[in-house]
Amino acid sequence: MDDAPRTERSAGSAESGDAGRGGRSSDGDPPALTRLDRRFDASTRREAAEALGNPSASMSAEKARIVEALFATALDDPDDAVRAAAIESLYFHGDGHVDRLARRIAERRAGGDPGGEGRGTRADAVGTFSRWLTRDRAAYRMVGATGLAAAGGEDAASRLREAFDDDDSRVRARAVRGYARVGGEAVEPVRPLVTAPNGLVRGAAVNALVAIDTDDAVELLARAARHGNERLRVTVVDKLGSLDRRDAAGVLLGSLRDPSERVCRTAAASIAEVIAAAGAVPAGDVRDRLLTERPFEADGLLATFRAVAAERTAADRSGGSGRADRESADRVGADARRYAAWLYCELLEAADPTATDRSAAVEWLIDALDHRDRLVADLAAAYLPRIATETAVDADRPDGPTGSPLGVDVERELRALASDGSASEAVRERARAVLRRFKRTVVEAAADRHVEYVYVRWPADYTESYEE
């Protein structure tokens, strides 16, 4: 693929009969695929390339062949407009195809392609992509920005910066991502793109600021997280999860108070991702700040971290979990999900039982004993006795530990799970172990408070204990 149209020396012979490009038979090919053959005129080939960007349902089985044919056309067709149409269609089949195309062109221009002439240099590839950034056709400028970002070069950042005002959003997005990739550090040119109307450009600008990773970049991201529209705020707090910086973590913690549920949930997932990385932001520091601020509303922070920690538990099988919970679970890795569960447990344990209704929160812990992630289930098993027992011992109630002020009869729920034939043996055994620990901890906690206390399961147990 050159800057100017190729001559017909690259084309297949017009005398090849039924042989198509490369000598392959075109018998049985879909009509549009056949018309990419150079036996047809340029106008016909261009129309065919455009049509293959959105093939009919009957051609879905031929998708791989269509992509490869478009790829070959984008590289080798002698006509500039045909190649541009093939690039556009490749983009519609998948953004990654444009990256692949740029890599192949760079190999050819640098002499690394076995099929090329072998006399090029890396500077030739850089020069080619730089020139394409000024071409009339957006398809070429898109490949130019992609290729220049990969190839680099001494003035690559400044050339990509010039493309920030391109009239094609795909070019702008690739230019701003490439700018950070090749070492662009100035934040000011990126600022207008952060609030661009086009979502593709906004996302690329946020990615660029994350890659720049300077104080100025984080400050701009923080401003966007506070004052941008909901879509921008979600994008920012999502990408901040990849920054191992205390100031970025501070932005995420602040976003937990965002009025948008989506922003809060995304911020919680990013916080869990940051502390799971065990880098500059210790998990204990995040926990301490959250506990200091004491945001214990049942439908607030607890619910937010629960949504991130949630996966497919018993409640999901009975239809008790919402779509938003499943989406949050899907977007985070296992380590981040476990840290979200840990923060949830820490917040729940510290919650003032007189200031908030913890019944739904405790019910999720019981349900999480059947969590598919064993470590999340073990966290629930470790915290549940502590949370339920503390309340049971402190409460001045005649009905004792089984009538918990939590609003949940923990013992009854555990016994039901332990005998649930639909649950796995591992889950039933975990419920039995938690139940044993729950009873033992109640007695130990009561003894520590110098309370004469007898654990009873049935009313008859109490009578028998004093008749001995």
C-alpha positions in Angstrom: 0.0 0.0 0.0 1.7 3.2 -1.2 1.0 6.9 -1.1 0.0 6.9 -4.8 -2.1 4.4 -6.7 -0.3 1.3 -7.8 0.2 0.4 -11.4 -1.4 -2.6 -13.0 1.9 -4.5 -12.6 0.6 -5.5 -9.2 -2.7 -6.7 -10.5 -3.6 -10.2 -11.5 -3.5 -11.0 -15.2 -6.7 -10.1 -17.1 -6.1 -13.3 -19.0 -6.3 -15.5 -15.9 -9.9 -16.6 -16.7 -11.7 -17.7 -13.5 -8.6 -17.1 -11.4 -9.0 -14.3 -9.0 -6.5 -12.3 -7.0 -3.4 -14.5 -6.2 -4.6 -17.2 -8.7 -7.3 -18.4 -6.4 -10.6 -19.7 -7.9 -13.5 -17.3 -7.3 -16.1 -20.0 -8.0 -18.8 -20.0 -5.3 -17.7 -16.7 -3.8 -20.4 -14.2 -2.7 -20.9 -11.7 -5.6 -19.5 -8.8 -3.7 -16.4 -10.8 -2.7 -15.9 -11.8 -6.3 -16.1 -8.2 -7.5 -13.0 -7.3 -5.5 -11.1 -9.1 -8.2 -9.0 -6.7 -10.4 -10.7 -8.0 -13.5 -13.4 -5.6 -12.6 -13.0 -1.8 -12.9 -12.1 0.4 -10.0 -15.7 1.7 -9.5 -17.0 -1.8 -9.2 -14.3 -2.9 -6.8 -14.9 0.2 -4.7 -18.7 -0.5 -4.5 -17.9 -4.1 -3.6 -15.5 -3.1 -0.8 -18.1 -0.7 0.6 -20.8 -3.4 0.5 -18.6 -5.9 2.4 -18.4 -3.5 5.3 -22.0 -4.5 6.2 -22.5 -7.9 4.6 -25.9 -9.5 4.5 -26.9 -12.1 7.1 -26.5 -14.8 4.4 -22.8 -14.0 4.2 -22.2 -14.3 8.0 -20.4 -17.6 7.5 -18.0 -16.0 5.2 -16.9 -13.3 7.6 -13.3 -14.5 8.0 -12.9 -14.7 4.2 -14.4 -11.2 3.8 -12.0 -9.7 6.3 -9.0 -11.3 4.7 -10.1 -10.1 1.2 -10.6 -6.6 2.5 -7.2 -6.7 4.2 -5.6 -7.8 0.9 -7.5 -5.1 -1.0 -6.5 -2.4 1.5 -2.8 -3.4 1.0 -2.5 -4.1 -2.7 -5.4 -2.7 -4.8 -4.0 -0.3 -7.4 -6.7 2.3 -6.9 -6.6 4.8 -4.0 -10.4 5.0 -3.6 -10.8 1.2 -3.5 -8.1 0.9 -0.8 -9.8 3.6 1.3 -13.2 1.8 1.0 -11.5 -1.4 2.1 -10.1 0.3 5.2 -13.5 1.8 6.1 -15.1 -1.7 5.8 -12.3 -3.3 7.9 -13.0 -0.7 10.6 -16.7 -1.7 10.7 -15.7 -5.3 11.1 -13.6 -4.5 14.1 -11.3 -1.7 15.3 -8.4 -4.1 15.7 -8.2 -4.7 12.0 -7.0 -1.1 11.5 -4.2 -1.7 14.0 -3.3 -4.9 12.2 -3.2 -3.1 8.9 -1.0 -0.3 10.2 1.5 -2.9 11.6 1.6 -4.7 8.2 2.2 -1.4 6.4 5.0 -0.5 8.8 6.6 -3.8 8.2 6.5 -3.3 4.5 7.8 0.3 4.6 10.6 -0.6 7.0 11.7 -3.6 4.9 10.6 -6.3 7.4 7.9 -7.8 5.2 9.1 -10.9 3.3 6.9 -9.9 0.5 8.2 -6.4 0.3 11.3 -5.0 -1.5 13.4 -5.1 1.7 15.1 -1.8 1.2 13.1 0.4 3.6 13.9 1.8 7.0 11.9 2.7 10.1 12.1 6.3 9.0 10.3 5.4 5.8 7.4 4.0 7.8 7.3 7.1 10.0 7.4 9.3 6.9 4.6 7.4 5.2 2.3 7.6 8.2 3.1 11.3 8.8 2.1 12.1 5.2 -1.1 10.1 5.5 -2.2 12.3 8.4 -2.7 15.0 5.8 -4.5 13.0 3.2 -8.0 14.0 2.1 -9.6 10.6 2.8 -10.3 10.0 6.5 -9.5 6.3 6.1 -5.9 7.1 5.3 -5.7 9.6 8.2 -7.0 7.0 10.6 -4.3 4.5 9.5 -1.8 7.3 9.6 -2.5 8.2 13.2 -2.5 4.5 14.2 0.7 3.8 12.5 2.5 6.9 13.7 1.6 6.1 17.3 3.1 2.6 16.9 6.2 3.7 14.9 7.0 6.7 16.9 9.7 9.1 15.7 11.3 12.3 17.0 8.4 14.6 16.1 5.6 12.0 16.3 3.9 13.7 19.3 3.7 17.1 17.6 2.4 15.6 14.4 -0.3 13.7 16.3 -1.2 16.8 18.2 -1.9 18.6 15.0 -4.6 15.9 14.3 -6.5 16.8 17.5 -8.8 19.0 15.5 -9.4 16.5 12.6 -13.0 16.5 11.4 -13.2 12.7 11.8 -13.8 11.5 15.4 -11.9 8.2 14.7 -8.8 10.2 13.7 -9.0 12.5 16.7 -9.4 9.5 19.1 -6.5 7.6 17.6 -4.3 10.8 17.5 -4.8 11.6 21.2 -4.2 8.0 22.3 -1.1 7.9 20.1 0.1 11.3 21.5 0.4 9.9 25.0 1.9 6.6 23.7 4.8 8.4 21.9 5.7 10.5 24.9 3.4 13.6 24.7 3.2 15.1 28.1 1.5 18.5 27.7 -2.0 18.2 29.2 -3.4 21.5 27.8 -3.9 20.2 24.2 -5.9 17.2 25.6 -8.2 19.4 27.7 -10.8 20.2 25.0 -11.1 16.6 24.0 -12.0 15.4 27.5 -15.4 17.1 27.1 -15.8 16.5 23.4 -19.4 15.6 22.3 -18.2 12.3 20.7 -17.8 9.5 23.3 -15.0 7.8 21.3 -12.9 10.9 21.6 -13.8 11.5 25.2 -12.7 8.0 26.1 -9.5 8.3 24.2 -8.7 11.6 25.9 -9.2 10.1 29.3 -7.0 7.1 28.3 -4.3 9.6 27.2 -4.4 11.4 30.5 -4.1 8.1 32.4 -1.1 7.2 30.2 0.5 10.6 30.8 0.2 10.0 34.5 1.4 13.4 35.8 0.0 15.7 38.5 -1.5 17.9 35.9 -3.2 14.9 34.2 -4.7 13.7 37.4 -5.9 17.2 38.3 -7.7 17.4 35.0 -9.2 13.9 35.5 -10.4 15.0 39.0 -12.1 18.0 37.5 -13.9 15.9 34.9 -14.9 13.4 37.6 -16.5 16.2 39.6 -18.1 18.4 36.9 -18.5 16.3 33.8 -21.8 14.7 32.6 -22.6 11.2 33.9 -21.0 9.4 30.9 -17.8 11.3 31.3 -17.7 10.7 35.1 -18.2 7.0 34.6 -15.4 6.9 32.0 -13.0 8.8 34.3 -13.6 6.8 37.4 -13.3 3.6 35.4 -9.9 4.5 33.9 -8.6 5.8 37.2 -8.6 2.3 38.5 -5.4 1.7 36.5 -3.5 4.5 38.2 -1.4 3.6 41.2 -1.5 7.0 42.8 -2.8 8.3 46.1 -4.3 11.4 44.5 -6.1 9.3 41.9 -7.5 7.1 44.8 -8.6 10.3 46.5 -10.7 11.2 43.4 -12.2 7.7 43.4 -13.2 7.9 47.1 -14.8 11.3 46.5 -16.8 9.8 43.6 -18.4 7.4 46.0 -20.6 10.3 47.0 -21.6 11.0 43.4 -25.4 11.3 42.8 -25.2 8.8 40.0 -25.5 5.1 41.0 -23.5 4.1 38.0 -20.6 6.4 38.9 -20.6 5.2 42.5 -20.5 1.6 41.5 -17.8 2.1 38.9 -15.8 4.1 41.5 -16.1 1.3 44.0 -14.9 -1.2 41.4 -11.9 1.0 40.6 -11.0 1.4 44.3 -11.1 -2.4 44.7 -8.9 -2.7 41.6 -6.4 -0.2 43.0 -5.9 -1.8 46.4 -5.9 -5.3 44.9 -2.7 -4.2 43.0 -1.0 -3.7 46.4 1.0 -0.7 45.2 1.1 2.9 46.4 -2.4 2.8 47.9 -2.6 0.4 50.9 -5.9 -1.3 51.5 -5.8 -0.3 55.1 -5.6 3.4 54.3 -8.7 3.1 52.1 -10.6 1.2 54.8 -9.6 3.7 57.5 -10.8 6.7 55.4 -14.1 5.0 54.7 -14.6 4.1 58.3 -13.7 7.7 59.4 -16.4 9.1 57.1 -18.9 6.4 58.3 -21.2 6.3 55.3 -23.3 3.3 56.4 -26.6 3.9 54.7 -28.0 0.5 53.7 -28.8 1.7 50.2 -25.6 3.7 50.0 -22.0 2.6 50.3 -22.7 -0.9 51.5 -25.0 -1.5 48.6 -22.4 -0.1 46.2 -19.6 -2.5 47.4 -22.1 -5.3 47.6 -22.9 -4.8 43.9 -19.2 -5.0 43.0 -18.6 -8.1 45.2 -21.8 -9.9 44.0 -21.6 -12.8 41.6 -23.8 -15.8 41.1 -25.0 -16.8 44.5 -28.2 -18.6 45.7 -30.1 -15.3 45.5 -29.2 -15.0 41.8 -30.6 -18.5 41.1 -33.9 -17.4 42.7 -33.9 -14.2 40.8 -33.0 -12.0 43.8 -30.0 -10.2 42.2 -30.4 -7.4 39.7 -28.8 -6.9 36.4 -26.6 -4.0 37.6 -25.0 -6.3 40.2 -24.1 -8.9 37.6 -22.6 -6.2 35.3 -20.5 -4.9 38.1 -19.2 -8.4 38.9 -18.4 -9.0 35.3 -16.3 -5.8 34.9 -13.8 -6.5 37.7 -11.3 -9.2 38.2 -11.3 -11.8 40.9 -8.8 -10.0 43.2 -10.7 -6.7 42.9 -14.0 -8.5 43.6 -12.5 -10.0 46.8 -11.3 -6.7 48.0 -14.7 -5.2 47.4 -16.2 -8.0 49.5 -13.6 -7.3 52.2 -14.4 -3.6 52.3 -18.1 -4.5 52.5 -17.5 -6.7 55.5 -15.4 -4.1 57.2 -18.0 -1.4 56.7 -20.8 -3.6 57.8 -19.0 -4.7 61.0 -18.3 -1.1 61.9 -21.9 0.1 61.2 -23.9 1.4 64.1 -26.9 -1.0 64.5 -29.0 1.8 65.9 -28.4 4.1 62.9 -29.0 1.8 60.0 -31.0 -1.3 59.0 -28.4 -4.0 58.4 -30.8 -6.8 57.6 -30.3 -6.8 53.8 -26.6 -6.5 54.3 -26.4 -9.5 56.7 -28.7 -11.6 54.4 -26.2 -11.0 51.6 -23.4 -12.4 53.8 -25.4 -15.5 54.5 -26.2 -15.8 50.8 -22.5 -15.2 49.9 -21.6 -18.5 51.7 -22.7 -20.0 48.4 -20.5 -17.6 46.4 -18.8 -19.1 43.4 -15.5 -17.5 44.5 -14.3 -19.5 47.4 -12.4 -16.6 48.9 -15.4 -14.4 48.9 -17.4 -17.1 50.5 -14.7 -17.5 53.2 -14.7 -13.8 53.9 -18.5 -14.0 54.5 -17.9 -17.0 56.7 -15.3 -15.1 58.8 -17.2 -11.9 59.3 -20.8 -13.2 59.7 -20.3 -14.7 63.2 -18.6 -11.6 64.4 -21.2 -9.2 63.1 -24.2 -11.2 64.2 -22.7 -12.2 67.6 -21.7 -8.7 68.7 -25.3 -7.5 68.1 -26.8 -10.5 69.8 -24.7 -10.2 73.0 -25.0 -6.4 73.3 -28.8 -6.3 72.7 -30.9 -6.3 75.9 -33.6 -8.6 74.5 -35.5 -11.4 76.2 -35.5 -13.5 73.1 -31.7 -14.0 73.2 -29.4 -14.4 70.2 -31.8 -16.1 67.8 -34.1 -13.0 67.9 -31.5 -10.7 66.5 -32.0 -6.9 66.3 -30.3 -7.2 62.9 -33.8 -8.1 61.6 -32.4 -11.5 60.5 -32.6 -14.8 62.4 -29.0 -15.8 61.5 -29.2 -19.2 63.2 -32.3 -20.2 61.4 -30.9 -19.0 58.1 -27.7 -21.0 58.6 -29.6 -24.1 59.6 -31.7 -23.8 56.4 -28.6 -23.5 54.2 -26.9 -26.3 56.0 -29.8 -28.6 55.2 -30.5 -27.3 51.7 -30.4 -30.3 49.3 -30.0 -28.0 46.3 -26.7 -26.5 47.7 -23.4 -28.3 47.3 -21.8 -30.2 50.1 -19.1 -27.6 50.4 -21.7 -24.9 51.0 -23.6 -26.9 53.5 -20.4 -27.7 55.4 -19.4 -24.1 55.4 -22.9 -23.1 56.8 -22.5 -25.7 59.5 -19.0 -24.4 60.4 -20.3 -20.9 60.6 -23.1 -22.0 62.8 -20.8 -23.7 65.2 -18.6 -20.7 65.3 -21.6 -18.4 65.8 -22.7 -20.4 68.9 -19.2 -20.6 70.3 -18.5 -16.9 69.8 -21.8 -16.0 71.5 -20.8 -17.9 74.6 -17.2 -16.6 74.6 -18.3 -13.0 74.1 -20.8 -13.3 76.9 -18.1 -14.7 79.2 -15.8 -11.8 78.4 -18.5 -9.4 79.6 -19.0 -11.4 82.9 -22.5 -12.3 81.9 -24.0 -15.6 83.1 -25.3 -16.9 79.8 -26.4 -20.3 78.6 -26.7 -20.9 74.9 -30.1 -22.6 74.2 -31.3 -24.0 70.9 -34.8 -25.0 72.2 -36.7 -23.9 75.3 -36.3 -27.4 76.7 -32.5 -26.9 76.7 -32.8 -24.2 79.3 -34.9 -26.3 81.6 -32.7 -29.3 81.3 -29.6 -27.3 82.1 -31.0 -26.4 85.5 -32.5 -29.7 86.3 -29.1 -31.5 86.2 
